[in-house]
Amino acid sequence: MASPHVAGVAALLKSVNPSWTAAQLRTAILGNVDQLAAFNGVVATGGRLNAYRTIVPSAITLTSPNGGGIYQRGRNLYINWTSKDVTGQYVSLELLKGGMLNATITSSTYNSGYYTWAIPSGQAVGTDYRVRVSLLSSGVSDQSDSDFEITTTTPTPTRIEIWTLSDLAQMSTNWNDSQHPRNGYYVLMADIDARATTSWNGGLGFKPIGNGDNDWFRGTFDGQGHQITGLFCKRPAEAYAALFAVTMENAVIRNLNLEVKSFYAQGYLNHGGSDYGGVGGIVGENSGLIQNCQVSVNSANAMYVTNGSHCGGIVGENLSRGTILNCGAVGTSSIRARGTSGCNGVGGIAGVNSGLIQWCWVGPDVEIDADYSGSNGDESGGIVGDNEGGRVIECESRAGIVQGQYNVGGIIGLNYIGGEVRDCYWRGGAASGENQVGGAVGENDSGNVTRCYVSGSVSGSGERGSLIGRNSSVIQDSYWNTDVSTLPDVGNDLGTVSNCVGRTATQMMQQASFTNWDFAGVWAINEGVDFPILRGVGLSLTAPTGVTASTGLADGVHVSWVAVPEATHFLVFRSDAAAGPMEALSGKWLSGFAFVDTTATPLTPFYYWVKAGATRDGGRASEFSAPATGSRALPPPQLAASRQGGNIILSWPADAAGFNLVSVTTITSTNWAPVSPPPTVADGQNFVTNTISGNAKFYRLKK
C-alpha cells in the first residue's frame, strides 16, 4: 500500500517544483523520511514517508558568525544556526574564503544549533571568510551574510606608560625603536606640563610623533582623561604640526585633553614632488580612530598653516578611513590659515574630511579664519572646511567667528563629492566672506544636507543664504532663526530645496517646528526654554555597573546591569577569555537593562561586558564595564512520538545524557514510572517501541 502514498506525494511535489526531474523528485522523497529503528533493514531508506517534510522546504539559517567579526587563530569560533522542520538531522560545516571552499570544519555533526571550532594556528589570515552550514539530507544551506576576518594570534601589547614630558619627548625622538614601537600601546599616566617645549629644537618646539616616511603611528594612545598643557610645535618649513604627524587605519587615540600654545607649519602642499601635510591638534593626517579628545588653542598664538591648507582643531585632514567621535575644539581658540597662496580647508574639527566625524562639537569662543587678504582663503567651516565625500553626522558648531573668502559655512565650508551633512547645527556669532556664505554650508555641490538648523548671522557681498550660500544639490528638513538672519534659505539655488523653513526664536523652542526629526534617539529639546540639542554630543558616559550573568539556564545566558545617568542604550560584548577578544552580541545598541545571549554554547563559560551610550547608535559611548561570567545549560531534549501500526515509537537525541523515558496513565499523577524496553540507538537518536494498549498513556523525559 505504500505505492499510492508515494505517488501522491510525488504529484504534490511536482506541482510545487514543476521543473524537477524524476531523479530530483526521488531524492527529495527519500531524503526526507522519518528514520525509524523498526524499519532498519526492512526498507531501503530505513524510514517512513513524511509528506510534509518533503513538500514544505526545510530551512536553516546561520546566525553566527554572520560577518564583520575578527577572530584569532588558535582561539575558538562559536558557530550557531537555527533550523525549521529538520529535527534529528545532521549538518556539515564549511569554511569559505573568497567565496570558495577553504576547509571542512566538520563533515557531519548533529543538528543541535551550535558547534565550537578551534581555529587552527596555521589557518591563513584574511578578511574574506564566511561559514556555510548545510543539511546533509537535502543539501539546503546558508552562510554568513558578509565576510569576517581571521587574524594571527596577537599577544596582548606591552603597556608603555607615559608619566612625564621627557617620556612624551622620547616617543618622538626615539620613535620606532624597541621601547617605542609604532604599533605600541601607550598610556598617559598623569597630566603633563609641556610649556617648556617652546624652547626646544632651536625654537621649533615639539617634533610630531611619527613624522617620517613609513614611521606613521598604528598603535594605541590612551590619555585616560589626562591633559597635556602648553604644547608648542612651530615648523615653518615642514608639512606637519601636531601631536602625531600621521596615523594609519588601525591607530587609536582616545581620552586626551590637549592645550596647544601654538602649532604652525606649511600644511598640505607640494613637498618635493608629493602633496601631503596638515596641522591639527591631535593628528596632521588621520586614517585611524580618534575618540573622546578635546583641544584648546591659545588665542594669542593660534594654530595655523601658512601658504598651505588643511588645518583643524582635531586633525588637519581626516582621510577616507579616518573616524573622529565625541571630540571637541573648546576654549578661546583660533584656527587659521595665513599667506599669499593656498590657505584653504580650515575647520573647527578638521580642515578636510573624507571619513566620518560624529558627535563632535566646537565651542562658542572658537574662531575659524581663512586668510582672504589676497585671492585665497576658501573653504572655512565651523566643523569642517572642505567635506570631500565625508560624513559629518550629529555635530554641534557654536563657533563665534567663521570667515574666509569663498565657501564659508557655520558647519561646513564646501560640501561635495557626495558629502553627507546630517543632524547638525550652528549656533554662533557670524559667518562672513565674499561669496558662497551660508549658516550651515557655504557651497553644497553634489552633497546632501539633512535635518540641520542655524541661528547665526550671515554676511557677504555675493551668494549668501541663511542655510546655504550656493546650492546645486539637495538640502531638506532644515531650519533657521529668522530673528537673527533675514536672508533666504539659499543664496543661489541650482539644486533641490525641500521643507526648509525660517522660524522665529520662539518657534525654534518647540518640537513641533521640526518635522521629520528624531527626538527619541538623536535630538532632545527643553520646550519653551532652549533650541534642540544633540543627545550624542559630549564626553563619554560612565561605564555600567552591577553587571551580572546567569548560569544554569537552558534558554541562554541572562545578562543584566544597572542604569547609567544620561544613558539610553547599551551594547553587550562577549568573549571566552578575560583578556578578549570581545565580540558585540546584539548587533545594535539596546534600550533597557537586560539581554539574553541565546547563542552561547552550552556548558562553556563566557565573560560579558556592557557599554553605555546616549543615543541608539552609541553616542558618548562609555568604556567597558567590569566583566561578569556566565554559562548556559544544555537545553532539554525534544521527545518525539509517532504511531506505526499497533505501536507507538518514541525518540529523542542520543546525546541527552542522564534523561530517562517515563510514563503515567493519568496526567495529574506524580508516579512516573520507567518505560521499557531500554532504548536502541540509531543515527544519533534513542528509540523505544511500546505496544498501544487502548488506554491513555503520557510520556516524558526525566533527569
MOGI-V887405 format. One record per residue. RES is the residue in one letter. PSI is psi in whole degrees, 0 to 359 (NA if undefined). Layout:
res->(RES | RES)
psi->(PSI | PSI)
//
This chain:
res->(M | A | S | P | H | V | A | G | V | A | A | L | L | K | S | V | N | P | S | W | T | A | A | Q | L | R | T | A | I | L | G | N | V | D | Q | L | A | A | F | N | G | V | V | A | T | G | G | R | L | N | A | Y | R | T | I | V | P | S | A | I | T | L | T | S | P | N | G | G | G | I | Y | Q | R | G | R | N | L | Y | I | N | W | T | S | K | D | V | T | G | Q | Y | V | S | L | E | L | L | K | G | G | M | L | N | A | T | I | T | S | S | T | Y | N | S | G | Y | Y | T | W | A | I | P | S | G | Q | A | V | G | T | D | Y | R | V | R | V | S | L | L | S | S | G | V | S | D | Q | S | D | S | D | F | E | I | T | T | T | T | P | T | P | T | R | I | E | I | W | T | L | S | D | L | A | Q | M | S | T | N | W | N | D | S | Q | H | P | R | N | G | Y | Y | V | L | M | A | D | I | D | A | R | A | T | T | S | W | N | G | G | L | G | F | K | P | I | G | N | G | D | N | D | W | F | R | G | T | F | D | G | Q | G | H | Q | I | T | G | L | F | C | K | R | P | A | E | A | Y | A | A | L | F | A | V | T | M | E | N | A | V | I | R | N | L | N | L | E | V | K | S | F | Y | A | Q | G | Y | L | N | H | G | G | S | D | Y | G | G | V | G | G | I | V | G | E | N | S | G | L | I | Q | N | C | Q | V | S | V | N | S | A | N | A | M | Y | V | T | N | G | S | H | C | G | G | I | V | G | E | N | L | S | R | G | T | I | L | N | C | G | A | V | G | T | S | S | I | R | A | R | G | T | S | G | C | N | G | V | G | G | I | A | G | V | N | S | G | L | I | Q | W | C | W | V | G | P | D | V | E | I | D | A | D | Y | S | G | S | N | G | D | E | S | G | G | I | V | G | D | N | E | G | G | R | V | I | E | C | E | S | R | A | G | I | V | Q | G | Q | Y | N | V | G | G | I | I | G | L | N | Y | I | G | G | E | V | R | D | C | Y | W | R | G | G | A | A | S | G | E | N | Q | V | G | G | A | V | G | E | N | D | S | G | N | V | T | R | C | Y | V | S | G | S | V | S | G | S | G | E | R | G | S | L | I | G | R | N | S | S | V | I | Q | D | S | Y | W | N | T | D | V | S | T | L | P | D | V | G | N | D | L | G | T | V | S | N | C | V | G | R | T | A | T | Q | M | M | Q | Q | A | S | F | T | N | W | D | F | A | G | V | W | A | I | N | E | G | V | D | F | P | I | L | R | G | V | G | L | S | L | T | A | P | T | G | V | T | A | S | T | G | L | A | D | G | V | H | V | S | W | V | A | V | P | E | A | T | H | F | L | V | F | R | S | D | A | A | A | G | P | M | E | A | L | S | G | K | W | L | S | G | F | A | F | V | D | T | T | A | T | P | L | T | P | F | Y | Y | W | V | K | A | G | A | T | R | D | G | G | R | A | S | E | F | S | A | P | A | T | G | S | R | A | L | P | P | P | Q | L | A | A | S | R | Q | G | G | N | I | I | L | S | W | P | A | D | A | A | G | F | N | L | V | S | V | T | T | I | T | S | T | N | W | A | P | V | S | P | P | P | T | V | A | D | G | Q | N | F | V | T | N | T | I | S | G | N | A | K | F | Y | R | L | K | K)
psi->(359 | 329 | 314 | 322 | 316 | 319 | 320 | 317 | 321 | 321 | 316 | 318 | 322 | 326 | 329 | 326 | 73 | 339 | 357 | 146 | 170 | 323 | 321 | 321 | 317 | 317 | 318 | 318 | 312 | 334 | 357 | 27 | 162 | 117 | 122 | 135 | 326 | 340 | 356 | 124 | 355 | 314 | 160 | 323 | 344 | 23 | 174 | 145 | 133 | 101 | 319 | 312 | 328 | 318 | 319 | 116 | 134 | 157 | 143 | 137 | 121 | 127 | 338 | 134 | 136 | 18 | 147 | 347 | 166 | 124 | 143 | 144 | 143 | 356 | 167 | 141 | 120 | 113 | 130 | 146 | 163 | 155 | 157 | 125 | 38 | 26 | 134 | 356 | 179 | 155 | 160 | 154 | 131 | 148 | 125 | 145 | 121 | 30 | 356 | 152 | 124 | 320 | 149 | 113 | 312 | 137 | 340 | 125 | 152 | 144 | 69 | 342 | 357 | 151 | 138 | 122 | 125 | 112 | 123 | 145 | 338 | 7 | 135 | 136 | 153 | 164 | 9 | 40 | 151 | 161 | 141 | 132 | 135 | 138 | 127 | 330 | 324 | 344 | 358 | 135 | 167 | 155 | 171 | 141 | 329 | 174 | 150 | 172 | 140 | 125 | 168 | 155 | 115 | 116 | 155 | 125 | 149 | 132 | 121 | 113 | 133 | 110 | 327 | 171 | 325 | 319 | 318 | 320 | 324 | 333 | 328 | 308 | 330 | 31 | 135 | 23 | 186 | 336 | 349 | 61 | 149 | 345 | 23 | 169 | 100 | 137 | 122 | 122 | 347 | 162 | 147 | 129 | 111 | 19 | 337 | 344 | 347 | 326 | 4 | 153 | 45 | 30 | 357 | 341 | 206 | 137 | 124 | 139 | 133 | 33 | 77 | 162 | 126 | 20 | 19 | 147 | 134 | 21 | 213 | 136 | 111 | 111 | 346 | 27 | 2 | 168 | 139 | 123 | 135 | 30 | 134 | 128 | 102 | 104 | 74 | 339 | 10 | 171 | 331 | 142 | 110 | 170 | 313 | 133 | 303 | 138 | 142 | 174 | 339 | 9 | 148 | 126 | 125 | 160 | 48 | 137 | 128 | 126 | 119 | 128 | 311 | 131 | 134 | 127 | 176 | 329 | 207 | 117 | 189 | 114 | 102 | 33 | 351 | 144 | 121 | 172 | 166 | 152 | 125 | 154 | 314 | 311 | 144 | 304 | 122 | 129 | 5 | 205 | 126 | 123 | 137 | 47 | 148 | 142 | 135 | 150 | 132 | 117 | 337 | 341 | 324 | 168 | 124 | 162 | 155 | 124 | 18 | 202 | 181 | 78 | 125 | 158 | 323 | 311 | 152 | 311 | 131 | 106 | 177 | 332 | 6 | 147 | 132 | 118 | 136 | 51 | 152 | 148 | 120 | 182 | 187 | 84 | 148 | 120 | 118 | 168 | 137 | 150 | 185 | 359 | 160 | 239 | 37 | 161 | 72 | 127 | 158 | 324 | 310 | 140 | 314 | 141 | 126 | 2 | 221 | 129 | 120 | 142 | 35 | 162 | 154 | 129 | 167 | 341 | 15 | 135 | 126 | 118 | 107 | 128 | 126 | 37 | 334 | 225 | 24 | 192 | 40 | 164 | 73 | 124 | 151 | 321 | 307 | 138 | 309 | 106 | 92 | 79 | 8 | 176 | 125 | 109 | 130 | 57 | 151 | 122 | 121 | 23 | 128 | 324 | 128 | 118 | 157 | 197 | 295 | 155 | 70 | 126 | 149 | 334 | 305 | 138 | 299 | 126 | 113 | 183 | 44 | 17 | 143 | 126 | 115 | 136 | 60 | 165 | 157 | 120 | 86 | 198 | 289 | 138 | 125 | 150 | 185 | 323 | 154 | 67 | 128 | 153 | 325 | 303 | 136 | 305 | 128 | 99 | 109 | 36 | 178 | 135 | 123 | 136 | 61 | 156 | 160 | 138 | 84 | 161 | 146 | 131 | 154 | 168 | 349 | 222 | 122 | 145 | 158 | 325 | 308 | 139 | 309 | 125 | 121 | 19 | 232 | 132 | 135 | 156 | 48 | 156 | 160 | 158 | 110 | 346 | 344 | 319 | 126 | 7 | 159 | 172 | 318 | 136 | 314 | 108 | 112 | 8 | 225 | 126 | 122 | 125 | 53 | 117 | 140 | 139 | 150 | 166 | 321 | 317 | 327 | 358 | 11 | 130 | 325 | 344 | 347 | 89 | 147 | 21 | 149 | 99 | 3 | 323 | 341 | 307 | 159 | 153 | 138 | 92 | 137 | 356 | 317 | 166 | 168 | 148 | 165 | 130 | 327 | 354 | 131 | 175 | 169 | 147 | 167 | 150 | 147 | 151 | 172 | 31 | 128 | 153 | 135 | 162 | 146 | 9 | 135 | 334 | 352 | 185 | 122 | 116 | 134 | 163 | 172 | 149 | 148 | 133 | 131 | 357 | 137 | 341 | 158 | 154 | 131 | 136 | 156 | 150 | 157 | 7 | 146 | 331 | 5 | 193 | 152 | 150 | 137 | 132 | 311 | 339 | 350 | 161 | 137 | 144 | 161 | 181 | 27 | 154 | 142 | 119 | 97 | 357 | 1 | 132 | 126 | 144 | 9 | 122 | 139 | 155 | 141 | 138 | 158 | 138 | 150 | 148 | 158 | 356 | 172 | 349 | 22 | 24 | 141 | 37 | 137 | 174 | 174 | 147 | 172 | 147 | 154 | 147 | 144 | 168 | 161 | 140 | 161 | 135 | 150 | 144 | 155 | 129 | 125 | 146 | 139 | 151 | 136 | 101 | 235 | 14 | 155 | 131 | 121 | 140 | 152 | 160 | 136 | 339 | 8 | 75 | 138 | 357 | 135 | 147 | 126 | 165 | 160 | 163 | 348 | 126 | 334 | 355 | 149 | 2 | 68 | 125 | 146 | 147 | 137 | 160 | 174 | 152 | 149 | 154 | 131 | 131 | 43 | 10 | 145 | 138 | 135 | 130 | 124 | 146 | 135 | 120 | 347 | 341 | 153 | 142 | 138 | 136 | 151 | 166 | 133 | 138 | NA)
//
